[in-house]
Amino acid sequence: MLSPRSTPQGDPGNLSERERSVIRLVALGYSNKEISSRLNLSIKTIETYRTRASEKLEFRSRAAIVRFAHSNGWLAELPI
């Protein structure tokens, strides 16, 4: 069970569609480079989306992203 301090306080509804996509791919274990290739965006753009989403949801680590995605059912496999 997550302690209150490790639970994000932000609202996932505040994320843009692209931020959601990036966060989901991070949670699935993709690297920034892999996400960049998959979404046809620069690595810097991926880093920006991840940073903005992390700030909105008060994440401090990739582990927090994975916990959030798991608890919200975002970890289903992606189509090829």
PDB file of N, CA, C and O in Angstrom, chain B, residues numbered from 101:
ATOM      1  N   MET B 101       0.842  -1.177   0.000  1.00  0.00           N
ATOM      2  CA  MET B 101       0.000   0.000   0.000  1.00  0.00           C
ATOM      3  C   MET B 101       0.888   1.241   0.000  1.00  0.00           C
ATOM      4  O   MET B 101       1.933   1.260   0.649  1.00  0.00           O
ATOM      5  N   LEU B 102       0.480   2.256  -0.712  1.00  0.00           N
ATOM      6  CA  LEU B 102       1.263   3.478  -0.804  1.00  0.00           C
ATOM      7  C   LEU B 102       0.986   4.368   0.387  1.00  0.00           C
ATOM      8  O   LEU B 102      -0.151   4.494   0.841  1.00  0.00           O
ATOM      9  N   SER B 103       2.037   4.979   0.883  1.00  0.00           N
ATOM     10  CA  SER B 103       1.842   5.949   1.953  1.00  0.00           C
ATOM     11  C   SER B 103       1.335   7.248   1.348  1.00  0.00           C
ATOM     12  O   SER B 103       1.551   7.492   0.161  1.00  0.00           O
ATOM     13  N   PRO B 104       0.664   8.088   2.133  1.00  0.00           N
ATOM     14  CA  PRO B 104       0.145   9.345   1.585  1.00  0.00           C
ATOM     15  C   PRO B 104       1.220  10.198   0.929  1.00  0.00           C
ATOM     16  O   PRO B 104       0.942  10.895  -0.046  1.00  0.00           O
ATOM     17  N   ARG B 105       2.445  10.154   1.448  1.00  0.00           N
ATOM     18  CA  ARG B 105       3.502  10.971   0.864  1.00  0.00           C
ATOM     19  C   ARG B 105       3.909  10.519  -0.526  1.00  0.00           C
ATOM     20  O   ARG B 105       4.356  11.339  -1.328  1.00  0.00           O
ATOM     21  N   SER B 106       3.768   9.237  -0.832  1.00  0.00           N
ATOM     22  CA  SER B 106       4.193   8.742  -2.139  1.00  0.00           C
ATOM     23  C   SER B 106       3.067   8.749  -3.167  1.00  0.00           C
ATOM     24  O   SER B 106       3.294   8.426  -4.333  1.00  0.00           O
ATOM     25  N   THR B 107       1.864   9.109  -2.750  1.00  0.00           N
ATOM     26  CA  THR B 107       0.730   9.154  -3.660  1.00  0.00           C
ATOM     27  C   THR B 107       0.646  10.528  -4.299  1.00  0.00           C
ATOM     28  O   THR B 107       0.602  11.532  -3.588  1.00  0.00           O
ATOM     29  N   PRO B 108       0.621  10.600  -5.633  1.00  0.00           N
ATOM     30  CA  PRO B 108       0.541  11.894  -6.297  1.00  0.00           C
ATOM     31  C   PRO B 108      -0.735  12.630  -5.926  1.00  0.00           C
ATOM     32  O   PRO B 108      -1.787  12.018  -5.743  1.00  0.00           O
ATOM     33  N   GLN B 109      -0.634  13.934  -5.819  1.00  0.00           N
ATOM     34  CA  GLN B 109      -1.772  14.761  -5.455  1.00  0.00           C
ATOM     35  C   GLN B 109      -2.437  15.395  -6.659  1.00  0.00           C
ATOM     36  O   GLN B 109      -3.572  15.861  -6.564  1.00  0.00           O
ATOM     37  N   GLY B 110      -1.747  15.421  -7.795  1.00  0.00           N
ATOM     38  CA  GLY B 110      -2.283  16.069  -8.985  1.00  0.00           C
ATOM     39  C   GLY B 110      -3.437  15.296  -9.600  1.00  0.00           C
ATOM     40  O   GLY B 110      -3.680  14.137  -9.264  1.00  0.00           O
ATOM     41  N   ASP B 111      -4.133  15.951 -10.494  1.00  0.00           N
ATOM     42  CA  ASP B 111      -5.278  15.364 -11.181  1.00  0.00           C
ATOM     43  C   ASP B 111      -4.842  14.896 -12.560  1.00  0.00           C
ATOM     44  O   ASP B 111      -4.412  15.720 -13.368  1.00  0.00           O
ATOM     45  N   PRO B 112      -4.937  13.588 -12.865  1.00  0.00           N
ATOM     46  CA  PRO B 112      -4.527  13.112 -14.184  1.00  0.00           C
ATOM     47  C   PRO B 112      -5.347  13.730 -15.307  1.00  0.00           C
ATOM     48  O   PRO B 112      -4.927  13.709 -16.464  1.00  0.00           O
ATOM     49  N   GLY B 113      -6.507  14.278 -14.978  1.00  0.00           N
ATOM     50  CA  GLY B 113      -7.323  14.960 -15.978  1.00  0.00           C
ATOM     51  C   GLY B 113      -6.682  16.235 -16.483  1.00  0.00           C
ATOM     52  O   GLY B 113      -7.089  16.774 -17.513  1.00  0.00           O
ATOM     53  N   ASN B 114      -5.677  16.725 -15.760  1.00  0.00           N
ATOM     54  CA  ASN B 114      -4.971  17.937 -16.175  1.00  0.00           C
ATOM     55  C   ASN B 114      -3.891  17.664 -17.211  1.00  0.00           C
ATOM     56  O   ASN B 114      -3.290  18.600 -17.739  1.00  0.00           O
ATOM     57  N   LEU B 115      -3.637  16.395 -17.506  1.00  0.00           N
ATOM     58  CA  LEU B 115      -2.596  16.048 -18.474  1.00  0.00           C
ATOM     59  C   LEU B 115      -3.121  16.178 -19.896  1.00  0.00           C
ATOM     60  O   LEU B 115      -4.281  15.882 -20.183  1.00  0.00           O
ATOM     61  N   SER B 116      -2.230  16.632 -20.780  1.00  0.00           N
ATOM     62  CA  SER B 116      -2.582  16.637 -22.199  1.00  0.00           C
ATOM     63  C   SER B 116      -2.532  15.193 -22.704  1.00  0.00           C
ATOM     64  O   SER B 116      -1.974  14.317 -22.044  1.00  0.00           O
ATOM     65  N   GLU B 117      -3.111  14.958 -23.856  1.00  0.00           N
ATOM     66  CA  GLU B 117      -3.094  13.608 -24.435  1.00  0.00           C
ATOM     67  C   GLU B 117      -1.655  13.139 -24.654  1.00  0.00           C
ATOM     68  O   GLU B 117      -1.344  11.972 -24.417  1.00  0.00           O
ATOM     69  N   ARG B 118      -0.784  14.033 -25.102  1.00  0.00           N
ATOM     70  CA  ARG B 118       0.613  13.673 -25.356  1.00  0.00           C
ATOM     71  C   ARG B 118       1.334  13.364 -24.044  1.00  0.00           C
ATOM     72  O   ARG B 118       2.128  12.425 -23.985  1.00  0.00           O
ATOM     73  N   GLU B 119       1.068  14.142 -22.991  1.00  0.00           N
ATOM     74  CA  GLU B 119       1.674  13.862 -21.688  1.00  0.00           C
ATOM     75  C   GLU B 119       1.239  12.486 -21.185  1.00  0.00           C
ATOM     76  O   GLU B 119       2.049  11.740 -20.634  1.00  0.00           O
ATOM     77  N   ARG B 120      -0.033  12.154 -21.371  1.00  0.00           N
ATOM     78  CA  ARG B 120      -0.530  10.833 -20.970  1.00  0.00           C
ATOM     79  C   ARG B 120       0.202   9.729 -21.732  1.00  0.00           C
ATOM     80  O   ARG B 120       0.598   8.719 -21.150  1.00  0.00           O
ATOM     81  N   SER B 121       0.376   9.928 -23.028  1.00  0.00           N
ATOM     82  CA  SER B 121       1.065   8.926 -23.851  1.00  0.00           C
ATOM     83  C   SER B 121       2.488   8.712 -23.366  1.00  0.00           C
ATOM     84  O   SER B 121       2.941   7.575 -23.229  1.00  0.00           O
ATOM     85  N   VAL B 122       3.187   9.799 -23.109  1.00  0.00           N
ATOM     86  CA  VAL B 122       4.579   9.704 -22.662  1.00  0.00           C
ATOM     87  C   VAL B 122       4.657   9.029 -21.298  1.00  0.00           C
ATOM     88  O   VAL B 122       5.484   8.140 -21.097  1.00  0.00           O
ATOM     89  N   ILE B 123       3.809   9.439 -20.363  1.00  0.00           N
ATOM     90  CA  ILE B 123       3.816   8.839 -19.025  1.00  0.00           C
ATOM     91  C   ILE B 123       3.521   7.340 -19.105  1.00  0.00           C
ATOM     92  O   ILE B 123       4.152   6.538 -18.416  1.00  0.00           O
ATOM     93  N   ARG B 124       2.579   6.978 -19.935  1.00  0.00           N
ATOM     94  CA  ARG B 124       2.232   5.555 -20.085  1.00  0.00           C
ATOM     95  C   ARG B 124       3.419   4.760 -20.628  1.00  0.00           C
ATOM     96  O   ARG B 124       3.720   3.673 -20.136  1.00  0.00           O
ATOM     97  N   LEU B 125       4.088   5.303 -21.640  1.00  0.00           N
ATOM     98  CA  LEU B 125       5.236   4.601 -22.218  1.00  0.00           C
ATOM     99  C   LEU B 125       6.394   4.518 -21.230  1.00  0.00           C
ATOM    100  O   LEU B 125       7.086   3.502 -21.175  1.00  0.00           O
ATOM    101  N   VAL B 126       6.611   5.568 -20.452  1.00  0.00           N
ATOM    102  CA  VAL B 126       7.636   5.524 -19.399  1.00  0.00           C
ATOM    103  C   VAL B 126       7.300   4.398 -18.423  1.00  0.00           C
ATOM    104  O   VAL B 126       8.164   3.603 -18.053  1.00  0.00           O
ATOM    105  N   ALA B 127       6.037   4.344 -18.013  1.00  0.00           N
ATOM    106  CA  ALA B 127       5.603   3.321 -17.054  1.00  0.00           C
ATOM    107  C   ALA B 127       5.753   1.912 -17.610  1.00  0.00           C
ATOM    108  O   ALA B 127       5.986   0.968 -16.855  1.00  0.00           O
ATOM    109  N   LEU B 128       5.623   1.766 -18.919  1.00  0.00           N
ATOM    110  CA  LEU B 128       5.787   0.457 -19.555  1.00  0.00           C
ATOM    111  C   LEU B 128       7.253   0.084 -19.748  1.00  0.00           C
ATOM    112  O   LEU B 128       7.563  -1.002 -20.237  1.00  0.00           O
ATOM    113  N   GLY B 129       8.157   0.991 -19.360  1.00  0.00           N
ATOM    114  CA  GLY B 129       9.575   0.678 -19.398  1.00  0.00           C
ATOM    115  C   GLY B 129      10.337   1.184 -20.604  1.00  0.00           C
ATOM    116  O   GLY B 129      11.513   0.862 -20.770  1.00  0.00           O
ATOM    117  N   TYR B 130       9.692   1.969 -21.448  1.00  0.00           N
ATOM    118  CA  TYR B 130      10.370   2.518 -22.620  1.00  0.00           C
ATOM    119  C   TYR B 130      11.333   3.626 -22.193  1.00  0.00           C
ATOM    120  O   TYR B 130      11.035   4.397 -21.281  1.00  0.00           O
ATOM    121  N   SER B 131      12.476   3.698 -22.852  1.00  0.00           N
ATOM    122  CA  SER B 131      13.428   4.782 -22.607  1.00  0.00           C
ATOM    123  C   SER B 131      12.960   6.028 -23.352  1.00  0.00           C
ATOM    124  O   SER B 131      12.093   5.953 -24.222  1.00  0.00           O
ATOM    125  N   ASN B 132      13.538   7.168 -23.004  1.00  0.00           N
ATOM    126  CA  ASN B 132      13.192   8.403 -23.718  1.00  0.00           C
ATOM    127  C   ASN B 132      13.465   8.258 -25.212  1.00  0.00           C
ATOM    128  O   ASN B 132      12.690   8.736 -26.040  1.00  0.00           O
ATOM    129  N   LYS B 133      14.567   7.597 -25.552  1.00  0.00           N
ATOM    130  CA  LYS B 133      14.918   7.399 -26.959  1.00  0.00           C
ATOM    131  C   LYS B 133      13.873   6.534 -27.665  1.00  0.00           C
ATOM    132  O   LYS B 133      13.472   6.838 -28.789  1.00  0.00           O
ATOM    133  N   GLU B 134      13.435   5.465 -27.014  1.00  0.00           N
ATOM    134  CA  GLU B 134      12.417   4.590 -27.602  1.00  0.00           C
ATOM    135  C   GLU B 134      11.079   5.316 -27.756  1.00  0.00           C
ATOM    136  O   GLU B 134      10.386   5.148 -28.760  1.00  0.00           O
ATOM    137  N   ILE B 135      10.726   6.115 -26.763  1.00  0.00           N
ATOM    138  CA  ILE B 135       9.477   6.886 -26.840  1.00  0.00           C
ATOM    139  C   ILE B 135       9.572   7.897 -27.970  1.00  0.00           C
ATOM    140  O   ILE B 135       8.621   8.090 -28.727  1.00  0.00           O
ATOM    141  N   SER B 136      10.721   8.535 -28.077  1.00  0.00           N
ATOM    142  CA  SER B 136      10.962   9.512 -29.134  1.00  0.00           C
ATOM    143  C   SER B 136      10.744   8.887 -30.508  1.00  0.00           C
ATOM    144  O   SER B 136      10.087   9.471 -31.370  1.00  0.00           O
ATOM    145  N   SER B 137      11.298   7.705 -30.699  1.00  0.00           N
ATOM    146  CA  SER B 137      11.159   7.006 -31.973  1.00  0.00           C
ATOM    147  C   SER B 137       9.712   6.584 -32.216  1.00  0.00           C
ATOM    148  O   SER B 137       9.190   6.739 -33.320  1.00  0.00           O
ATOM    149  N   ARG B 138       9.081   6.061 -31.199  1.00  0.00           N
ATOM    150  CA  ARG B 138       7.700   5.567 -31.318  1.00  0.00           C
ATOM    151  C   ARG B 138       6.718   6.695 -31.635  1.00  0.00           C
ATOM    152  O   ARG B 138       5.805   6.512 -32.440  1.00  0.00           O
ATOM    153  N   LEU B 139       6.899   7.865 -31.005  1.00  0.00           N
ATOM    154  CA  LEU B 139       5.973   8.985 -31.197  1.00  0.00           C
ATOM    155  C   LEU B 139       6.444   9.973 -32.263  1.00  0.00           C
ATOM    156  O   LEU B 139       5.768  10.960 -32.554  1.00  0.00           O
ATOM    157  N   ASN B 140       7.618   9.692 -32.842  1.00  0.00           N
ATOM    158  CA  ASN B 140       8.184  10.557 -33.881  1.00  0.00           C
ATOM    159  C   ASN B 140       8.365  11.994 -33.385  1.00  0.00           C
ATOM    160  O   ASN B 140       8.004  12.957 -34.062  1.00  0.00           O
ATOM    161  N   LEU B 141       8.938  12.107 -32.179  1.00  0.00           N
ATOM    162  CA  LEU B 141       9.231  13.399 -31.565  1.00  0.00           C
ATOM    163  C   LEU B 141      10.685  13.386 -31.110  1.00  0.00           C
ATOM    164  O   LEU B 141      11.284  12.320 -30.974  1.00  0.00           O
ATOM    165  N   SER B 142      11.249  14.558 -30.875  1.00  0.00           N
ATOM    166  CA  SER B 142      12.630  14.620 -30.408  1.00  0.00           C
ATOM    167  C   SER B 142      12.722  14.149 -28.956  1.00  0.00           C
ATOM    168  O   SER B 142      11.742  14.194 -28.212  1.00  0.00           O
ATOM    169  N   ILE B 143      13.902  13.702 -28.573  1.00  0.00           N
ATOM    170  CA  ILE B 143      14.125  13.274 -27.194  1.00  0.00           C
ATOM    171  C   ILE B 143      13.865  14.439 -26.246  1.00  0.00           C
ATOM    172  O   ILE B 143      13.278  14.248 -25.180  1.00  0.00           O
ATOM    173  N   LYS B 144      14.289  15.627 -26.615  1.00  0.00           N
ATOM    174  CA  LYS B 144      14.064  16.812 -25.777  1.00  0.00           C
ATOM    175  C   LYS B 144      12.566  17.048 -25.560  1.00  0.00           C
ATOM    176  O   LYS B 144      12.147  17.396 -24.456  1.00  0.00           O
ATOM    177  N   THR B 145      11.765  16.861 -26.601  1.00  0.00           N
ATOM    178  CA  THR B 145      10.317  17.031 -26.477  1.00  0.00           C
ATOM    179  C   THR B 145       9.743  15.991 -25.520  1.00  0.00           C
ATOM    180  O   THR B 145       8.875  16.310 -24.708  1.00  0.00           O
ATOM    181  N   ILE B 146      10.219  14.758 -25.609  1.00  0.00           N
ATOM    182  CA  ILE B 146       9.771  13.700 -24.701  1.00  0.00           C
ATOM    183  C   ILE B 146      10.127  14.071 -23.270  1.00  0.00           C
ATOM    184  O   ILE B 146       9.305  13.923 -22.366  1.00  0.00           O
ATOM    185  N   GLU B 147      11.344  14.552 -23.059  1.00  0.00           N
ATOM    186  CA  GLU B 147      11.769  14.963 -21.717  1.00  0.00           C
ATOM    187  C   GLU B 147      10.883  16.086 -21.184  1.00  0.00           C
ATOM    188  O   GLU B 147      10.538  16.105 -20.002  1.00  0.00           O
ATOM    189  N   THR B 148      10.520  17.014 -22.057  1.00  0.00           N
ATOM    190  CA  THR B 148       9.654  18.125 -21.651  1.00  0.00           C
ATOM    191  C   THR B 148       8.275  17.622 -21.247  1.00  0.00           C
ATOM    192  O   THR B 148       7.753  18.024 -20.207  1.00  0.00           O
ATOM    193  N   TYR B 149       7.679  16.750 -22.052  1.00  0.00           N
ATOM    194  CA  TYR B 149       6.363  16.193 -21.711  1.00  0.00           C
ATOM    195  C   TYR B 149       6.419  15.427 -20.392  1.00  0.00           C
ATOM    196  O   TYR B 149       5.530  15.561 -19.550  1.00  0.00           O
ATOM    197  N   ARG B 150       7.463  14.628 -20.218  1.00  0.00           N
ATOM    198  CA  ARG B 150       7.595  13.851 -18.984  1.00  0.00           C
ATOM    199  C   ARG B 150       7.753  14.766 -17.772  1.00  0.00           C
ATOM    200  O   ARG B 150       7.149  14.534 -16.725  1.00  0.00           O
ATOM    201  N   THR B 151       8.564  15.801 -17.924  1.00  0.00           N
ATOM    202  CA  THR B 151       8.773  16.748 -16.830  1.00  0.00           C
ATOM    203  C   THR B 151       7.487  17.476 -16.474  1.00  0.00           C
ATOM    204  O   THR B 151       7.148  17.596 -15.297  1.00  0.00           O
ATOM    205  N   ARG B 152       6.772  17.961 -17.474  1.00  0.00           N
ATOM    206  CA  ARG B 152       5.514  18.674 -17.215  1.00  0.00           C
ATOM    207  C   ARG B 152       4.496  17.772 -16.527  1.00  0.00           C
ATOM    208  O   ARG B 152       3.845  18.188 -15.568  1.00  0.00           O
ATOM    209  N   ALA B 153       4.356  16.549 -17.010  1.00  0.00           N
ATOM    210  CA  ALA B 153       3.413  15.608 -16.398  1.00  0.00           C
ATOM    211  C   ALA B 153       3.836  15.285 -14.966  1.00  0.00           C
ATOM    212  O   ALA B 153       2.998  15.212 -14.067  1.00  0.00           O
ATOM    213  N   SER B 154       5.123  15.094 -14.762  1.00  0.00           N
ATOM    214  CA  SER B 154       5.625  14.791 -13.420  1.00  0.00           C
ATOM    215  C   SER B 154       5.359  15.943 -12.461  1.00  0.00           C
ATOM    216  O   SER B 154       5.017  15.719 -11.300  1.00  0.00           O
ATOM    217  N   GLU B 155       5.513  17.167 -12.937  1.00  0.00           N
ATOM    218  CA  GLU B 155       5.227  18.334 -12.100  1.00  0.00           C
ATOM    219  C   GLU B 155       3.737  18.419 -11.779  1.00  0.00           C
ATOM    220  O   GLU B 155       3.361  18.677 -10.635  1.00  0.00           O
ATOM    221  N   LYS B 156       2.895  18.206 -12.774  1.00  0.00           N
ATOM    222  CA  LYS B 156       1.442  18.275 -12.559  1.00  0.00           C
ATOM    223  C   LYS B 156       0.969  17.227 -11.555  1.00  0.00           C
ATOM    224  O   LYS B 156       0.077  17.490 -10.748  1.00  0.00           O
ATOM    225  N   LEU B 157       1.569  16.040 -11.608  1.00  0.00           N
ATOM    226  CA  LEU B 157       1.146  14.931 -10.757  1.00  0.00           C
ATOM    227  C   LEU B 157       2.019  14.763  -9.516  1.00  0.00           C
ATOM    228  O   LEU B 157       1.798  13.862  -8.707  1.00  0.00           O
ATOM    229  N   GLU B 158       3.005  15.633  -9.376  1.00  0.00           N
ATOM    230  CA  GLU B 158       3.907  15.636  -8.222  1.00  0.00           C
ATOM    231  C   GLU B 158       4.720  14.345  -8.109  1.00  0.00           C
ATOM    232  O   GLU B 158       4.924  13.822  -7.013  1.00  0.00           O
ATOM    233  N   PHE B 159       5.184  13.839  -9.261  1.00  0.00           N
ATOM    234  CA  PHE B 159       6.052  12.670  -9.278  1.00  0.00           C
ATOM    235  C   PHE B 159       7.481  13.118  -9.050  1.00  0.00           C
ATOM    236  O   PHE B 159       7.889  14.189  -9.499  1.00  0.00           O
ATOM    237  N   ARG B 160       8.239  12.283  -8.344  1.00  0.00           N
ATOM    238  CA  ARG B 160       9.653  12.584  -8.129  1.00  0.00           C
ATOM    239  C   ARG B 160      10.570  11.533  -8.734  1.00  0.00           C
ATOM    240  O   ARG B 160      11.793  11.669  -8.701  1.00  0.00           O
ATOM    241  N   SER B 161       9.966  10.477  -9.291  1.00  0.00           N
ATOM    242  CA  SER B 161      10.791   9.402  -9.849  1.00  0.00           C
ATOM    243  C   SER B 161      10.009   8.607 -10.887  1.00  0.00           C
ATOM    244  O   SER B 161       8.786   8.708 -10.987  1.00  0.00           O
ATOM    245  N   ARG B 162      10.754   7.813 -11.657  1.00  0.00           N
ATOM    246  CA  ARG B 162      10.111   6.900 -12.609  1.00  0.00           C
ATOM    247  C   ARG B 162       9.266   5.874 -11.856  1.00  0.00           C
ATOM    248  O   ARG B 162       8.217   5.452 -12.342  1.00  0.00           O
ATOM    249  N   ALA B 163       9.722   5.476 -10.675  1.00  0.00           N
ATOM    250  CA  ALA B 163       8.961   4.505  -9.878  1.00  0.00           C
ATOM    251  C   ALA B 163       7.581   5.056  -9.529  1.00  0.00           C
ATOM    252  O   ALA B 163       6.601   4.311  -9.537  1.00  0.00           O
ATOM    253  N   ALA B 164       7.493   6.337  -9.225  1.00  0.00           N
ATOM    254  CA  ALA B 164       6.195   6.958  -8.921  1.00  0.00           C
ATOM    255  C   ALA B 164       5.294   6.927 -10.151  1.00  0.00           C
ATOM    256  O   ALA B 164       4.084   6.737 -10.035  1.00  0.00           O
ATOM    257  N   ILE B 165       5.885   7.116 -11.326  1.00  0.00           N
ATOM    258  CA  ILE B 165       5.120   7.052 -12.576  1.00  0.00           C
ATOM    259  C   ILE B 165       4.550   5.647 -12.758  1.00  0.00           C
ATOM    260  O   ILE B 165       3.382   5.488 -13.112  1.00  0.00           O
ATOM    261  N   VAL B 166       5.372   4.635 -12.517  1.00  0.00           N
ATOM    262  CA  VAL B 166       4.924   3.248 -12.675  1.00  0.00           C
ATOM    263  C   VAL B 166       3.811   2.928 -11.680  1.00  0.00           C
ATOM    264  O   VAL B 166       2.807   2.318 -12.052  1.00  0.00           O
ATOM    265  N   ARG B 167       3.977   3.330 -10.425  1.00  0.00           N
ATOM    266  CA  ARG B 167       2.932   3.081  -9.418  1.00  0.00           C
ATOM    267  C   ARG B 167       1.619   3.731  -9.828  1.00  0.00           C
ATOM    268  O   ARG B 167       0.557   3.116  -9.733  1.00  0.00           O
ATOM    269  N   PHE B 168       1.695   4.978 -10.287  1.00  0.00           N
ATOM    270  CA  PHE B 168       0.502   5.707 -10.711  1.00  0.00           C
ATOM    271  C   PHE B 168      -0.167   5.001 -11.889  1.00  0.00           C
ATOM    272  O   PHE B 168      -1.377   4.772 -11.879  1.00  0.00           O
ATOM    273  N   ALA B 169       0.627   4.659 -12.900  1.00  0.00           N
ATOM    274  CA  ALA B 169       0.082   4.013 -14.097  1.00  0.00           C
ATOM    275  C   ALA B 169      -0.547   2.668 -13.749  1.00  0.00           C
ATOM    276  O   ALA B 169      -1.610   2.325 -14.267  1.00  0.00           O
ATOM    277  N   HIS B 170       0.097   1.919 -12.887  1.00  0.00           N
ATOM    278  CA  HIS B 170      -0.450   0.623 -12.474  1.00  0.00           C
ATOM    279  C   HIS B 170      -1.778   0.806 -11.748  1.00  0.00           C
ATOM    280  O   HIS B 170      -2.746   0.103 -12.041  1.00  0.00           O
ATOM    281  N   SER B 171      -1.831   1.734 -10.813  1.00  0.00           N
ATOM    282  CA  SER B 171      -3.058   1.922 -10.031  1.00  0.00           C
ATOM    283  C   SER B 171      -4.200   2.501 -10.860  1.00  0.00           C
ATOM    284  O   SER B 171      -5.359   2.414 -10.456  1.00  0.00           O
ATOM    285  N   ASN B 172      -3.887   3.092 -12.016  1.00  0.00           N
ATOM    286  CA  ASN B 172      -4.917   3.668 -12.882  1.00  0.00           C
ATOM    287  C   ASN B 172      -5.198   2.821 -14.122  1.00  0.00           C
ATOM    288  O   ASN B 172      -5.923   3.250 -15.020  1.00  0.00           O
ATOM    289  N   GLY B 173      -4.622   1.613 -14.171  1.00  0.00           N
ATOM    290  CA  GLY B 173      -4.897   0.704 -15.280  1.00  0.00           C
ATOM    291  C   GLY B 173      -4.294   1.124 -16.611  1.00  0.00           C
ATOM    292  O   GLY B 173      -4.827   0.783 -17.667  1.00  0.00           O
ATOM    293  N   TRP B 174      -3.193   1.858 -16.572  1.00  0.00           N
ATOM    294  CA  TRP B 174      -2.559   2.351 -17.794  1.00  0.00           C
ATOM    295  C   TRP B 174      -1.494   1.407 -18.335  1.00  0.00           C
ATOM    296  O   TRP B 174      -0.820   1.759 -19.302  1.00  0.00           O
ATOM    297  N   LEU B 175      -1.314   0.235 -17.760  1.00  0.00           N
ATOM    298  CA  LEU B 175      -0.197  -0.626 -18.153  1.00  0.00           C
ATOM    299  C   LEU B 175      -0.556  -1.750 -19.112  1.00  0.00           C
ATOM    300  O   LEU B 175       0.231  -2.681 -19.282  1.00  0.00           O
ATOM    301  N   ALA B 176      -1.700  -1.688 -19.729  1.00  0.00           N
ATOM    302  CA  ALA B 176      -2.044  -2.675 -20.756  1.00  0.00           C
ATOM    303  C   ALA B 176      -1.048  -2.548 -21.902  1.00  0.00           C
ATOM    304  O   ALA B 176      -0.584  -1.450 -22.212  1.00  0.00           O
ATOM    305  N   GLU B 177      -0.728  -3.660 -22.520  1.00  0.00           N
ATOM    306  CA  GLU B 177       0.218  -3.631 -23.639  1.00  0.00           C
ATOM    307  C   GLU B 177      -0.306  -2.776 -24.784  1.00  0.00           C
ATOM    308  O   GLU B 177      -1.512  -2.660 -25.002  1.00  0.00           O
ATOM    309  N   LEU B 178       0.621  -2.192 -25.494  1.00  0.00           N
ATOM    310  CA  LEU B 178       0.291  -1.355 -26.642  1.00  0.00           C
ATOM    311  C   LEU B 178       0.226  -2.197 -27.905  1.00  0.00           C
ATOM    312  O   LEU B 178       0.952  -3.186 -28.016  1.00  0.00           O
ATOM    313  N   PRO B 179      -0.621  -1.834 -28.860  1.00  0.00           N
ATOM    314  CA  PRO B 179      -0.622  -2.543 -30.146  1.00  0.00           C
ATOM    315  C   PRO B 179       0.689  -2.288 -30.882  1.00  0.00           C
ATOM    316  O   PRO B 179       1.310  -1.239 -30.713  1.00  0.00           O
ATOM    317  N   ILE B 180       1.098  -3.236 -31.686  1.00  0.00           N
ATOM    318  CA  ILE B 180       2.373  -3.098 -32.418  1.00  0.00           C
ATOM    319  C   ILE B 180       2.251  -2.122 -33.538  1.00  0.00           C
ATOM    320  O   ILE B 180       3.221  -1.882 -34.257  1.00  0.00           O
TER     321      ILE B 180
END
